[in-house]
Amino acid sequence: MIKVMWLLKRVDRLSLSDFRKWWLERHRHDVIAEQGPHLSKYIVNIRVDDERELAGKPASEIEWDGVAEQ
């Protein structure tokens, strides 16, 4: 078994909400349709846009907007 992890950054023209919608409603289905026979699992983690001061939150802009595990 091979595990692949993809780190995704959205294009500047997409809001985080639009990026989430694109990934979950379009891209995820394309990946499953094309690679489904070879996948045992497909996990998507998309960051949340949280302006609160949270412990451990990076001081600078977050580099990645999501992670996919195949």
N, C-alpha and C positions, 0 to 999 in steps of 0.2 A: 504494500500500500504506500502511496505517496501522498503527502499532505502539502498543499500549497496555500500560502497566505498572501492575499493581495491587499495592499494599502492604497486607498483611493483618495484623490483630492479632486474636489469639484472645480469646474471651470468658473472663472470670475463672474460670468453672467448669471449663474444659478444661485439662488438663495439656498440655504441649508434645507428648507422645507421642499423646494423644487427638486433638489438633489435626492432627498429621501424618497419623494414620489417617483422620480425616474427610476431609481435603483429597485425599489420594491414592486412597482407596477409594470415596469418594462424590462429592464436589464436582467433582473433575477429570473424571469420567465424565459428569456432568450438563453441564458446560461444553462438552465435546467433542460430546455428543449434540445440544445446542441450537445450537451455533455452528460445528460441524464443517465445513459447506460453505463457511464464510467464513474459516476459519483456515488459514494455511499452516504455523503452528507454535504450540505451546503449551508453555511452559517453566515449571516450578515449582521454586522454591528455598526451602527451609524451613530456618530456623536450627537449629543444634544446641545442646543444653543442655550447655554446657561450663563447669565451675567452675574450670578451670585459669587461671592468670595467663598470658595470651597477649599478645604484643606487639601493640599497636594495639587491644586489647579496650577498649570503653568502660567507664568507671568506674561509670556508672549503669545502671539497667535498660534493656535494648534496647527501643526503641519498637515495632518491627515484628517479627512472627514469621515472615513469609514474603513472597516477591515472586513474582508471576506475570507472564509476558510473553506477550502475544497478538499 
